[in-house]
Amino acid sequence: MKKELIVSHEDDLTKIALLEDGRLCELHEEEDKNDFVVGDLFIGKVKKLAPNLNAAFVNIGYDKDAFLHYQDLGPQYLTYRKFLKDSVSKKQTSSGLKNFEIQPEIDKNGTVDKIIAKDDIVLLQITKEPISTKGPRISTQISLTGRFLVLIPFDNKVSISKKISSSEEKVRLRTLIDSIKPEGFGVIIRTVAEGKKVADLHNDMNQLIQKWENTFKNIQKNKVPSKVLSEDDKASSILRDNFNQDFVNVFCDDEQMVEEMKNYLEVIAPERKNIVQFYNSHIPLLEYYNVEKQLKQSFGKHVNIPSSKGAYLVIEHTEALHVIDVNSGNNITAGNTANKEHALNVNKMAATEIARQLRLRDMGGIIVVDFIDMTNPEHRKDLYEHFRTEMSRDKARHKILPPSKFGLIQITRQRNRPEKQIDTKEENPNKDGEIVAPIVIVERMGETIRNIMQKEKGKLFLHVHPFVEAYLTKGIKSIQMKWFLKYKKWVTIIPRDSFKYLEYKIYNSNKEELSGYSN
């Protein structure tokens, strides 16, 4: 499978699209000022206890207090508390944990009011970003994630991913990590560590230890509440968790981010760093790779199933769960053998698209899928195995139940961030009875271009809706050609799938917006 990463930065917002064989499978958006990302470490102050929930609310600087459940304290909470107290008071002078006194583990069935008090200072990690009216979900069980390893303070165990099946490889990895692991730390060996060289793992370990060192330094000098360690930027974290030989290209339109990603690949895969390329064109990056077009096609209540000859999904969102209904484009008669095979094929294509939709929309919680009825038990088993295979590429924790007697498949999927929702419908420009006539808009464009040309010597680029682009460029005597004959300068017209019908923007050769209009 060919993977491509498209990273676009515009107006303090970074959009990261993951393409698999040209199909958009994941879309992430990250604001430059987003200070509450999964994996970030903070020191916060307990604002109040909620004994009825066996939880506490912690001030970490967000509008809403973060939620800390007793089960998320972790058995080593008392040790973390002592380390934090000693670090803030400067009694702890080093980030090393070799001689640090480990405190007794807390009772896993205890109550929060016996362990935490109001105004306590805690070292914590974001496990779920703010969603809707809820603040972040946090944990005091700290883990630092690298490319091959996960470093866990105050834990001496070495655990290995269950997906590594070779006994010899498990012994090799465990022996190796035991020899380089600093005392006072536990390690989880990730699946991607299988077969890796000693130097690669040692380098990853050193980076994680440096992260812990930075955390310690920030604890000593920062106020409460404050962030003491930032998770990798989204593009680098995607590379960290997904990068393999399937990646063929990484395109980015921001030079600084290109350098950051190249530096990251220099560490984890130096021989592949040249796959990161700087994109510099007046056609927006997401437009050029059809990401905007695929977004319009992939979001909304009705979603077509590729190659299914008319089959489609109906995706409904409710307060309690998500419901997905699979509809065949053709009538299927249960008694016909050919139609039974057709039902299975449509269901398998639907399962592939549903797996993609869950990743793309980042849908979480309970999802119920109503597939086309299949009476053959072997067909139901075949569909279930196919669905599990398609979902295996999903990094979010999930569980899939076998089809019920009613043909329903239930899924639970982890949700760490707000679900992605993109409105594919546009406002009716005629809803108030009157709009600016299109010919007036075209005249306004021409007048604006004439005024700009008197000041701007370089090339001009006009971004418009695809329908308007087709109108402006139609025929030999097109409006675009008339502008050229009239002003003696060519205006490049670029169609934008994300624009409204009468919206337009004019840019110069430096990609600076000079003028625009939005209906």
MILUM-233075 format. One record per residue (C-alpha): residue number from 1; residue in three letters; z, x, y. Coordinates in nm, 4 decimals. Layout:
// residues N
PT    nr   rest         up       east      north
PT   NUM    ala          Z          X          Y
...
// end
This chain:
// residues 519
PT    nr   rest         up       east      north
PT     1    met     0.0000     0.0000     0.0000
PT     2    lys    -0.1025     0.1393     0.3392
PT     3    lys     0.1705     0.1142     0.6021
PT     4    glu     0.1270     0.1531     0.9766
PT     5    leu     0.3901     0.1426     1.2491
PT     6    ile     0.2865     0.0162     1.5930
PT     7    val     0.5341     0.0913     1.8733
PT     8    ser     0.4696    -0.0520     2.2184
PT     9    his     0.6940    -0.0010     2.5217
PT    10    glu     0.6501    -0.2216     2.8279
PT    11    asp     0.8820    -0.3628     3.0957
PT    12    asp     1.2051    -0.2206     2.9461
PT    13    leu     1.1221    -0.3743     2.6077
PT    14    thr     1.0120    -0.1922     2.2940
PT    15    lys     0.8185    -0.3885     2.0322
PT    16    ile     0.7822    -0.2369     1.6850
PT    17    ala     0.5356    -0.3899     1.4404
PT    18    leu     0.5169    -0.2869     1.0751
PT    19    leu     0.1752    -0.3464     0.9189
PT    20    glu     0.1158    -0.3394     0.5438
PT    21    asp    -0.2538    -0.3223     0.4562
PT    22    gly    -0.3231    -0.4520     0.8070
PT    23    arg    -0.0921    -0.7551     0.7704
PT    24    leu     0.1994    -0.7927     1.0103
PT    25    cys     0.5173    -0.7951     0.7998
PT    26    glu     0.7958    -0.7071     1.0416
PT    27    leu     0.8406    -0.7316     1.4165
PT    28    his     1.1387    -0.5842     1.5972
PT    29    glu     1.2173    -0.6048     1.9666
PT    30    glu     1.4681    -0.3823     2.1389
PT    31    glu     1.5682    -0.3954     2.5025
PT    32    asp     1.6300    -0.0600     2.6687
PT    33    lys     1.9739    -0.1803     2.7766
PT    34    asn     2.0773    -0.3329     2.4433
PT    35    asp     2.4195    -0.1762     2.3885
PT    36    phe     2.5238    -0.3750     2.0820
PT    37    val     2.3025    -0.2716     1.7901
PT    38    val     2.3933    -0.2802     1.4208
PT    39    gly     2.5380     0.0605     1.3307
PT    40    asp     2.6780     0.1452     1.6765
PT    41    leu     3.0371     0.2741     1.6851
PT    42    phe     3.2859     0.1537     1.9485
PT    43    ile     3.6480     0.1853     2.0394
PT    44    gly     3.7775    -0.1584     2.1324
PT    45    lys     4.1011    -0.3386     2.2150
PT    46    val     4.2367    -0.6347     2.0175
PT    47    lys     4.2266    -0.9324     2.2524
PT    48    lys     4.3914    -1.1959     2.0336
PT    49    leu     4.4737    -1.2786     1.6740
PT    50    ala     4.3492    -1.5827     1.4830
PT    51    pro     4.5873    -1.6104     1.1831
PT    52    asn     4.4270    -1.9372     1.0698
PT    53    leu     4.0989    -1.7453     1.0261
PT    54    asn     4.2796    -1.4310     0.9079
PT    55    ala     4.0870    -1.2470     1.1763
PT    56    ala     4.1121    -1.0923     1.5198
PT    57    phe     3.8936    -1.0959     1.8306
PT    58    val     3.8250    -0.7550     1.9813
PT    59    asn     3.7025    -0.6658     2.3300
PT    60    ile     3.4176    -0.4145     2.3040
PT    61    gly     3.2620    -0.4809     2.6447
PT    62    tyr     3.0363    -0.7714     2.5461
PT    63    asp     3.0538    -1.1161     2.7122
PT    64    lys     3.1974    -1.2607     2.3923
PT    65    asp     3.4750    -1.0855     2.1999
PT    66    ala     3.3695    -0.9336     1.8665
PT    67    phe     3.4914    -1.0960     1.5443
PT    68    leu     3.6910    -0.8820     1.2998
PT    69    his     3.7893    -1.0457     0.9697
PT    70    tyr     4.0740    -0.9056     0.7605
PT    71    gln     3.8321    -0.8310     0.4740
PT    72    asp     3.6344    -0.6084     0.7114
PT    73    leu     3.9335    -0.3882     0.7913
PT    74    gly     3.8807    -0.1843     0.4782
PT    75    pro     4.1507    -0.0291     0.2598
PT    76    gln     4.1788     0.2824     0.4825
PT    77    tyr     4.2473     0.0920     0.8062
PT    78    leu     4.5874     0.2572     0.8599
PT    79    thr     4.4291     0.6012     0.8213
PT    80    tyr     4.1587     0.5178     1.0758
PT    81    arg     4.4263     0.3873     1.3130
PT    82    lys     4.6267     0.7104     1.2876
PT    83    phe     4.3139     0.9230     1.3341
PT    84    leu     4.2172     0.7238     1.6445
PT    85    lys     4.5679     0.7445     1.7914
PT    86    asp     4.5929     1.1208     1.7266
PT    87    ser     4.2417     1.1805     1.8672
PT    88    val     4.3083     0.9892     2.1896
PT    89    ser     4.6418     1.1690     2.2406
PT    90    lys     4.4706     1.5063     2.1671
PT    91    lys     4.7085     1.5655     1.8756
PT    92    gln     4.3998     1.5745     1.6516
PT    93    thr     4.2020     1.8750     1.7761
PT    94    ser     3.9149     1.8745     1.5275
PT    95    ser     3.6781     1.6242     1.3692
PT    96    gly     3.7439     1.7822     1.0296
PT    97    leu     3.9396     1.5703     0.7826
PT    98    lys     4.0346     1.8393     0.5291
PT    99    asn     4.4071     1.8400     0.6093
PT   100    phe     4.4362     1.4940     0.7626
PT   101    glu     4.7221     1.2909     0.6170
PT   102    ile     4.5852     0.9837     0.4367
PT   103    gln     4.7909     0.6681     0.4920
PT   104    pro     4.8635     0.4022     0.2259
PT   105    glu     4.5873     0.1494     0.1633
PT   106    ile     4.6383    -0.2003     0.3016
PT   107    asp     4.6762    -0.4994     0.0711
PT   108    lys     4.3318    -0.6495     0.0128
PT   109    asn     4.4902    -0.9958     0.0039
PT   110    gly     4.7110    -0.9441     0.3087
PT   111    thr     4.7145    -1.1213     0.6457
PT   112    val     4.5839    -0.9898     0.9747
PT   113    asp     4.9041    -1.0461     1.1739
PT   114    lys     5.0924    -0.8076     0.9436
PT   115    ile     4.8463    -0.5226     1.0137
PT   116    ile     4.7109    -0.5718     1.3664
PT   117    ala     4.8819    -0.6575     1.6939
PT   118    lys     4.7452    -0.7677     2.0301
PT   119    asp     4.6278    -0.4750     2.2506
PT   120    asp     4.5846    -0.2410     1.9497
PT   121    ile     4.3024     0.0124     1.9886
PT   122    val     4.0529     0.0160     1.6980
PT   123    leu     3.7562     0.2282     1.5939
PT   124    leu     3.4858    -0.0088     1.4761
PT   125    gln     3.1197    -0.0470     1.3821
PT   126    ile     2.8759    -0.3292     1.4640
PT   127    thr     2.7679    -0.5061     1.1443
PT   128    lys     2.5981    -0.8097     1.2994
PT   129    glu     2.4504    -0.8371     1.6469
PT   130    pro     2.5433    -1.1221     1.8842
PT   131    ile     2.3763    -1.4454     1.7706
PT   132    ser     2.3582    -1.7580     1.9874
PT   133    thr     2.7083    -1.8269     2.1240
PT   134    lys     2.8810    -1.5859     1.8840
PT   135    gly     2.9853    -1.2334     1.9700
PT   136    pro     2.9118    -0.9324     1.7462
PT   137    arg     3.0562    -0.9116     1.3942
PT   138    ile     3.2391    -0.5826     1.3400
PT   139    ser     3.4069    -0.3749     1.0718
PT   140    thr     3.6544    -0.0878     1.0774
PT   141    gln     3.4996     0.0574     0.7598
PT   142    ile     3.2851     0.3265     0.9170
PT   143    ser     2.9687     0.4611     0.7536
PT   144    leu     2.7075     0.6961     0.9003
PT   145    thr     2.3591     0.6448     0.7585
PT   146    gly     2.1070     0.9255     0.7176
PT   147    arg     1.7670     0.9532     0.5547
PT   148    phe     1.9008     1.0422     0.2078
PT   149    leu     2.2788     1.0040     0.2346
PT   150    val     2.5493     0.7782     0.3761
PT   151    leu     2.8639     0.9591     0.4946
PT   152    ile     3.1978     0.7734     0.4693
PT   153    pro     3.5089     0.9221     0.6368
PT   154    phe     3.8455     0.9199     0.4505
PT   155    asp     3.6835     0.8741     0.1093
PT   156    asn     3.6279     1.1480    -0.1496
PT   157    lys     3.4016     0.9547    -0.3898
PT   158    val     3.0339     1.0319    -0.4500
PT   159    ser     2.8347     0.7182    -0.5386
PT   160    ile     2.4716     0.7008    -0.6429
PT   161    ser     2.2186     0.4227    -0.5849
PT   162    lys     2.1794     0.2026    -0.8934
PT   163    lys     1.8022     0.2207    -0.8482
PT   164    ile     1.8087     0.5856    -0.9591
PT   165    ser     1.7843     0.5418    -1.3358
PT   166    ser     1.7486     0.9007    -1.4639
PT   167    ser     2.0786     1.0343    -1.6002
PT   168    glu     1.9681     1.3948    -1.5452
PT   169    glu     1.8797     1.3218    -1.1825
PT   170    lys     2.2155     1.1517    -1.1273
PT   171    val     2.3991     1.4575    -1.2616
PT   172    arg     2.1862     1.6901    -1.0456
PT   173    leu     2.2463     1.4897    -0.7293
PT   174    arg     2.6182     1.4444    -0.7907
PT   175    thr     2.6695     1.8165    -0.8613
PT   176    leu     2.4704     1.9101    -0.5530
PT   177    ile     2.6493     1.6726    -0.3168
PT   178    asp     2.9906     1.7714    -0.4539
PT   179    ser     2.9095     2.1319    -0.3605
PT   180    ile     2.8068     2.0603     0.0014
PT   181    lys     3.0279     1.7609     0.0867
PT   182    pro     3.3080     1.8383     0.3350
PT   183    glu     3.6596     1.7483     0.2235
PT   184    gly     3.7880     1.4137     0.3441
PT   185    phe     3.4455     1.2444     0.3263
PT   186    gly     3.2806     1.0260     0.0667
PT   187    val     2.9044     1.0068     0.0156
PT   188    ile     2.6602     0.7419    -0.1039
PT   189    ile     2.3370     0.8923    -0.2333
PT   190    arg     2.0453     0.6688    -0.1347
PT   191    thr     1.7485     0.5870    -0.3577
PT   192    val     1.5084     0.7992    -0.1497
PT   193    ala     1.7155     1.1109    -0.2373
PT   194    glu     1.5709     1.1073    -0.5892
PT   195    gly     1.3821     1.4302    -0.6540
PT   196    lys     1.4546     1.5772    -0.3116
PT   197    lys     1.5170     1.9493    -0.2627
PT   198    val     1.8561     2.1002    -0.1893
PT   199    ala     1.7469     2.1971     0.1624
PT   200    asp     1.6471     1.8376     0.2488
PT   201    leu     1.9808     1.6947     0.1364
PT   202    his     2.1806     1.9734     0.2991
PT   203    asn     1.9995     1.9206     0.6272
PT   204    asp     2.0673     1.5442     0.6128
PT   205    met     2.4356     1.6119     0.5422
PT   206    asn     2.4586     1.8467     0.8418
PT   207    gln     2.3101     1.5824     1.0711
PT   208    leu     2.5635     1.3242     0.9560
PT   209    ile     2.8534     1.5663     1.0065
PT   210    gln     2.7202     1.6328     1.3574
PT   211    lys     2.7222     1.2558     1.4231
PT   212    trp     3.0890     1.2434     1.3224
PT   213    glu     3.1600     1.5426     1.5484
PT   214    asn     2.9943     1.3612     1.8420
PT   215    thr     3.1967     1.0482     1.7646
PT   216    phe     3.5194     1.2488     1.7736
PT   217    lys     3.4316     1.4100     2.1077
PT   218    asn     3.3427     1.0730     2.2621
PT   219    ile     3.6679     0.9172     2.1380
PT   220    gln     3.8629     1.1863     2.3226
PT   221    lys     3.6850     1.1445     2.6541
PT   222    asn     3.5777     0.7770     2.6672
PT   223    lys     3.7686     0.4799     2.8030
PT   224    val     3.8503     0.1605     2.6123
PT   225    pro     3.6334    -0.0333     2.5428
PT   226    ser     3.3296     0.1941     2.5105
PT   227    lys     3.0546     0.3050     2.2748
PT   228    val     3.1212     0.6344     2.0988
PT   229    leu     2.8063     0.6638     1.8880
PT   230    ser     2.4636     0.5009     1.9138
PT   231    glu     2.2561     0.4101     1.6124
PT   232    asp     1.9115     0.5703     1.5976
PT   233    asp     1.6528     0.3984     1.8171
PT   234    lys     1.4737     0.1194     1.6337
PT   235    ala     1.1512     0.3121     1.5685
PT   236    ser     1.3376     0.6100     1.4213
PT   237    ser     1.5656     0.3842     1.2135
PT   238    ile     1.2592     0.2095     1.0666
PT   239    leu     1.1136     0.5490     0.9802
PT   240    arg     1.4482     0.6519     0.8343
PT   241    asp     1.4753     0.3485     0.6065
PT   242    asn     1.1091     0.2921     0.5189
PT   243    phe     0.9197     0.6178     0.5543
PT   244    asn     0.7354     0.7323     0.2448
PT   245    gln     0.3893     0.8454     0.1385
PT   246    asp     0.2537     0.4946     0.2054
PT   247    phe     0.2813     0.5525     0.5828
PT   248    val    -0.0564     0.6645     0.7135
PT   249    asn    -0.0256     0.6106     1.0893
PT   250    val     0.2352     0.5655     1.3608
PT   251    phe     0.0848     0.4666     1.6954
PT   252    cys     0.2882     0.4557     2.0161
PT   253    asp     0.1912     0.4031     2.3810
PT   254    asp     0.4950     0.5847     2.5241
PT   255    glu     0.4742     0.9665     2.5349
PT   256    gln     0.8503     1.0201     2.5299
PT   257    met     0.8931     0.8012     2.2218
PT   258    val     0.6056     0.9840     2.0529
PT   259    glu     0.7938     1.3117     2.0998
PT   260    glu     1.1190     1.1581     1.9724
PT   261    met     0.9516     1.0274     1.6559
PT   262    lys     0.7707     1.3571     1.5985
PT   263    asn     1.1016     1.5402     1.6315
PT   264    tyr     1.2565     1.2990     1.3818
PT   265    leu     0.9731     1.3490     1.1320
PT   266    glu     1.0033     1.7234     1.1877
PT   267    val     1.3432     1.6905     1.0239
PT   268    ile     1.2762     1.4426     0.7409
PT   269    ala     0.9087     1.5192     0.6630
PT   270    pro     0.7681     1.8078     0.8726
PT   271    glu     0.4362     1.8045     0.6876
PT   272    arg     0.3732     1.4453     0.8036
PT   273    lys     0.4733     1.4634     1.1717
PT   274    asn     0.1089     1.4539     1.2847
PT   275    ile     0.0713     1.0939     1.1701
PT   276    val     0.2493     0.9999     1.4956
PT   277    gln    -0.0198     0.9564     1.7599
PT   278    phe    -0.0099     0.8709     2.1274
PT   279    tyr    -0.2179     0.5639     2.2148
PT   280    asn    -0.3658     0.5648     2.5645
PT   281    ser    -0.6030     0.2801     2.6427
PT   282    his    -0.6311    -0.0151     2.8786
PT   283    ile    -0.6477    -0.2459     2.5795
PT   284    pro    -0.2771    -0.3071     2.5025
PT   285    leu    -0.1669    -0.1513     2.1756
PT   286    leu    -0.0476    -0.4770     2.0166
PT   287    glu    -0.3716    -0.6449     2.1211
PT   288    tyr    -0.5891    -0.3669     1.9788
PT   289    tyr    -0.4236    -0.3897     1.6369
PT   290    asn    -0.4358    -0.7720     1.6345
PT   291    val    -0.0567    -0.8007     1.6368
PT   292    glu    -0.0640    -1.0623     1.9149
PT   293    lys    -0.3252    -1.2605     1.7232
PT   294    gln    -0.1258    -1.2457     1.3988
PT   295    leu     0.1879    -1.3574     1.5826
PT   296    lys     0.0091    -1.6699     1.7033
PT   297    gln    -0.1114    -1.7378     1.3491
PT   298    ser     0.2164    -1.6586     1.1695
PT   299    phe     0.4748    -1.8453     1.3730
PT   300    gly     0.5106    -2.2178     1.4185
PT   301    lys     0.5868    -2.5067     1.1877
PT   302    his     0.2615    -2.4863     0.9873
PT   303    val     0.1430    -2.1550     0.8437
PT   304    asn    -0.1779    -2.1112     0.6452
PT   305    ile    -0.1609    -1.9277     0.3117
PT   306    pro    -0.4310    -1.6554     0.3017
PT   307    ser    -0.7046    -1.6861     0.0347
PT   308    ser    -0.5706    -2.0205    -0.0871
PT   309    lys    -0.8605    -2.2404     0.0289
PT   310    gly    -0.6577    -2.4666     0.2516
PT   311    ala    -0.3010    -2.4428     0.1216
PT   312    tyr    -0.0286    -2.4062     0.3822
PT   313    leu     0.3469    -2.3843     0.4367
PT   314    val     0.5625    -2.6212     0.6386
PT   315    ile     0.8681    -2.4349     0.7705
PT   316    glu     1.1583    -2.6402     0.9041
PT   317    his     1.4746    -2.5039     1.0642
PT   318    thr     1.7967    -2.7034     1.0477
PT   319    glu     2.1533    -2.6235     1.1525
PT   320    ala     2.2619    -2.5582     0.7932
PT   321    leu     1.9553    -2.4063     0.6253
PT   322    his     1.5819    -2.3393     0.6317
PT   323    val     1.3412    -2.5531     0.4297
PT   324    ile     0.9929    -2.4383     0.3277
PT   325    asp     0.7476    -2.6811     0.1696
PT   326    val     0.4354    -2.5573    -0.0111
PT   327    asn     0.1356    -2.7856     0.0306
PT   328    ser    -0.1857    -2.7492    -0.1678
PT   329    gly    -0.5097    -2.7896     0.0179
PT   330    asn    -0.6562    -2.9725    -0.2804
PT   331    asn    -0.5284    -3.2521    -0.5043
PT   332    ile    -0.3661    -3.1220    -0.8210
PT   333    thr    -0.3433    -3.3450    -1.1242
PT   334    ala    -0.0529    -3.2554    -1.3510
PT   335    gly    -0.2366    -3.3353    -1.6742
PT   336    asn    -0.5349    -3.1108    -1.6104
PT   337    thr    -0.5040    -2.7568    -1.7556
PT   338    ala    -0.7241    -2.6034    -1.4837
PT   339    asn    -0.5153    -2.7704    -1.2174
PT   340    lys    -0.1974    -2.6395    -1.3770
PT   341    glu    -0.3361    -2.2869    -1.3429
PT   342    his    -0.4422    -2.3664    -0.9889
PT   343    ala    -0.0896    -2.4839    -0.9048
PT   344    leu     0.0538    -2.1583    -1.0385
PT   345    asn    -0.1963    -1.9492    -0.8399
PT   346    val    -0.1287    -2.1384    -0.5176
PT   347    asn     0.2456    -2.1070    -0.5717
PT   348    lys     0.2178    -1.7312    -0.6272
PT   349    met     0.0109    -1.6896    -0.3102
PT   350    ala     0.2678    -1.9036    -0.1288
PT   351    ala     0.5502    -1.6845    -0.2634
PT   352    thr     0.3760    -1.3751    -0.1247
PT   353    glu     0.3421    -1.5375     0.2176
PT   354    ile     0.6998    -1.6693     0.2116
PT   355    ala     0.8347    -1.3200     0.1388
PT   356    arg     0.6370    -1.1960     0.4392
PT   357    gln     0.7579    -1.4824     0.6583
PT   358    leu     1.1236    -1.4126     0.5791
PT   359    arg     1.0834    -1.0526     0.6914
PT   360    leu     0.8677    -1.1335     0.9913
PT   361    arg     1.0946    -1.4073     1.1275
PT   362    asp     1.4079    -1.2343     0.9983
PT   363    met     1.5268    -1.5655     0.8557
PT   364    gly     1.8793    -1.5583     0.7181
PT   365    gly     2.1356    -1.7796     0.5498
PT   366    ile     2.0223    -2.0358     0.2939
PT   367    ile     1.6485    -2.0930     0.2408
PT   368    val     1.5213    -2.3678     0.0096
PT   369    val     1.1584    -2.3549    -0.1054
PT   370    asp     0.9840    -2.6594    -0.2508
PT   371    phe     0.6913    -2.5230    -0.4507
PT   372    ile     0.4147    -2.7340    -0.6030
PT   373    asp     0.5468    -2.9001    -0.9205
PT   374    met     0.4840    -2.7090    -1.2432
PT   375    thr     0.5711    -2.8603    -1.5804
PT   376    asn     0.5025    -2.5453    -1.7835
PT   377    pro     0.8267    -2.3387    -1.8224
PT   378    glu     0.6238    -2.0179    -1.8601
PT   379    his     0.4553    -2.0849    -1.5268
PT   380    arg     0.7930    -2.1358    -1.3588
PT   381    lys     0.9183    -1.8088    -1.5063
PT   382    asp     0.5997    -1.6305    -1.3970
PT   383    leu     0.6419    -1.7613    -1.0407
PT   384    tyr     1.0078    -1.6563    -1.0293
PT   385    glu     0.9294    -1.2987    -1.1401
PT   386    his     0.6397    -1.2766    -0.8956
PT   387    phe     0.8609    -1.3967    -0.6105
PT   388    arg     1.1285    -1.1398    -0.6964
PT   389    thr     0.8657    -0.8649    -0.6963
PT   390    glu     0.7352    -0.9715    -0.3547
PT   391    met     1.0890    -0.9862    -0.2156
PT   392    ser     1.1712    -0.6379    -0.3474
PT   393    arg     1.0188    -0.4856    -0.0324
PT   394    asp     1.2702    -0.6737     0.1828
PT   395    lys     1.5461    -0.4362     0.2978
PT   396    ala     1.7853    -0.7219     0.3836
PT   397    arg     2.0303    -0.8125     0.1092
PT   398    his     1.9145    -1.1270    -0.0664
PT   399    lys     1.9557    -1.3288    -0.3832
PT   400    ile     1.6985    -1.5555    -0.5481
PT   401    leu     1.7964    -1.8291    -0.7914
PT   402    pro     1.5576    -1.9409    -1.0691
PT   403    pro     1.3627    -2.2645    -1.0109
PT   404    ser     1.5722    -2.5784    -1.0534
PT   405    lys     1.4631    -2.8757    -1.2630
PT   406    phe     1.3224    -3.0220    -0.9397
PT   407    gly     1.1040    -2.7144    -0.8798
PT   408    leu     1.3173    -2.5804    -0.5939
PT   409    ile     1.3939    -2.2113    -0.5467
PT   410    gln     1.7010    -2.1244    -0.3420
PT   411    ile     1.7407    -1.7971    -0.1552
PT   412    thr     2.0266    -1.6459     0.0380
PT   413    arg     1.9316    -1.3686     0.2793
PT   414    gln     2.1467    -1.1473     0.4963
PT   415    arg     2.1202    -1.2021     0.8693
PT   416    asn     2.2326    -0.9219     1.1025
PT   417    arg     2.0324    -1.0196     1.4083
PT   418    pro     1.9158    -1.3388     1.5784
PT   419    glu     1.6225    -1.4977     1.3982
PT   420    lys     1.2856    -1.4187     1.5525
PT   421    gln     1.1313    -1.7258     1.7122
PT   422    ile     0.7994    -1.7204     1.8929
PT   423    asp     0.6584    -2.0373     2.0450
PT   424    thr     0.2937    -2.0628     1.9441
PT   425    lys     0.2328    -2.3734     2.1524
PT   426    glu     0.1464    -2.3643     2.5213
PT   427    glu     0.2303    -2.6092     2.7946
PT   428    asn    -0.0387    -2.8642     2.8678
PT   429    pro    -0.1749    -2.7449     3.2050
PT   430    asn    -0.2674    -3.1045     3.2841
PT   431    lys     0.0767    -3.2549     3.2150
PT   432    asp     0.1373    -3.3324     3.5850
PT   433    gly    -0.2055    -3.4837     3.6299
PT   434    glu    -0.3488    -3.1998     3.8368
PT   435    ile    -0.4244    -2.8318     3.7850
PT   436    val    -0.6149    -2.5726     3.9789
PT   437    ala    -0.9809    -2.6135     3.8881
PT   438    pro    -1.1065    -2.3274     3.6666
PT   439    ile    -1.3899    -2.2543     3.9118
PT   440    val    -1.1277    -2.2078     4.1847
PT   441    ile    -0.9429    -1.9607     3.9618
PT   442    val    -1.2669    -1.7680     3.9045
PT   443    glu    -1.3362    -1.7625     4.2775
PT   444    arg    -0.9808    -1.6441     4.3381
PT   445    met    -1.0328    -1.3646     4.0837
PT   446    gly    -1.3524    -1.2582     4.2617
PT   447    glu    -1.1864    -1.2651     4.6025
PT   448    thr    -0.8888    -1.0685     4.4753
PT   449    ile    -1.1173    -0.8117     4.3122
PT   450    arg    -1.3142    -0.7748     4.6394
PT   451    asn    -0.9940    -0.7130     4.8366
PT   452    ile    -0.8641    -0.4647     4.5829
PT   453    met    -1.1924    -0.2727     4.5752
PT   454    gln    -1.1638    -0.2061     4.9484
PT   455    lys    -0.8450    -0.0090     4.8786
PT   456    glu    -0.8803     0.1054     4.5175
PT   457    lys    -1.1424     0.3682     4.4364
PT   458    gly    -1.0928     0.3869     4.0606
PT   459    lys    -1.1873     0.1468     3.7833
PT   460    leu    -1.0468    -0.2036     3.7579
PT   461    phe    -0.9369    -0.3851     3.4433
PT   462    leu    -0.9094    -0.7654     3.4346
PT   463    his    -0.6871    -0.9087     3.1579
PT   464    val    -0.7508    -1.2773     3.0793
PT   465    his    -0.7200    -1.5387     2.8043
PT   466    pro    -0.9958    -1.4988     2.5365
PT   467    phe    -1.1580    -1.8305     2.6412
PT   468    val    -1.1815    -1.7119     3.0009
PT   469    glu    -1.3133    -1.3725     2.8886
PT   470    ala    -1.5910    -1.5480     2.6958
PT   471    tyr    -1.6764    -1.7547     3.0062
PT   472    leu    -1.6838    -1.4515     3.2379
PT   473    thr    -1.9020    -1.2391     3.0077
PT   474    lys    -2.1435    -1.5048     2.8775
PT   475    gly    -2.5160    -1.4286     2.9125
PT   476    ile    -2.7200    -1.1667     3.0924
PT   477    lys    -2.6411    -1.3257     3.4307
PT   478    ser    -2.2687    -1.3410     3.3575
PT   479    ile    -2.0030    -1.3633     3.6262
PT   480    gln    -1.9001    -1.0115     3.5299
PT   481    met    -2.2555    -0.8895     3.5997
PT   482    lys    -2.2676    -1.0816     3.9285
PT   483    trp    -1.9495    -0.9060     4.0389
PT   484    phe    -2.1084    -0.5730     3.9525
PT   485    leu    -2.4244    -0.6476     4.1532
PT   486    lys    -2.2175    -0.7795     4.4428
PT   487    tyr    -1.9477    -0.5118     4.4631
PT   488    lys    -2.1370    -0.2178     4.3042
PT   489    lys    -1.8442    -0.1509     4.0711
PT   490    trp    -1.7924    -0.2537     3.7089
PT   491    val    -1.4852    -0.4602     3.6186
PT   492    thr    -1.3775    -0.4206     3.2556
PT   493    ile    -1.2588    -0.7545     3.1150
PT   494    ile    -1.0022    -0.7459     2.8362
PT   495    pro    -0.9119    -1.0582     2.6316
PT   496    arg    -0.5382    -1.1127     2.5751
PT   497    asp    -0.4248    -1.3429     2.2945
PT   498    ser    -0.0765    -1.3641     2.4459
PT   499    phe    -0.1975    -1.5029     2.7823
PT   500    lys    -0.1969    -1.8657     2.8907
PT   501    tyr    -0.5330    -2.0294     2.9624
PT   502    leu    -0.5572    -1.9601     3.3357
PT   503    glu    -0.3365    -1.6510     3.3476
PT   504    tyr    -0.4857    -1.3226     3.4601
PT   505    lys    -0.3732    -0.9757     3.5652
PT   506    ile    -0.5637    -0.6946     3.7352
PT   507    tyr    -0.4780    -0.3294     3.6636
PT   508    asn    -0.6038     0.0009     3.8006
PT   509    ser    -0.6967     0.3065     3.5933
PT   510    asn    -0.3294     0.4137     3.5900
PT   511    lys    -0.2307     0.0842     3.4216
PT   512    glu    -0.0505    -0.0318     3.7365
PT   513    glu    -0.0615    -0.4076     3.7959
PT   514    leu    -0.2344    -0.4836     4.1266
PT   515    ser    -0.2488    -0.8616     4.1197
PT   516    gly    -0.2191    -1.1614     3.8910
PT   517    tyr    -0.1789    -1.5346     3.8440
PT   518    ser    -0.0012    -1.7504     3.5851
PT   519    asn    -0.0616    -2.1259     3.5614
// end
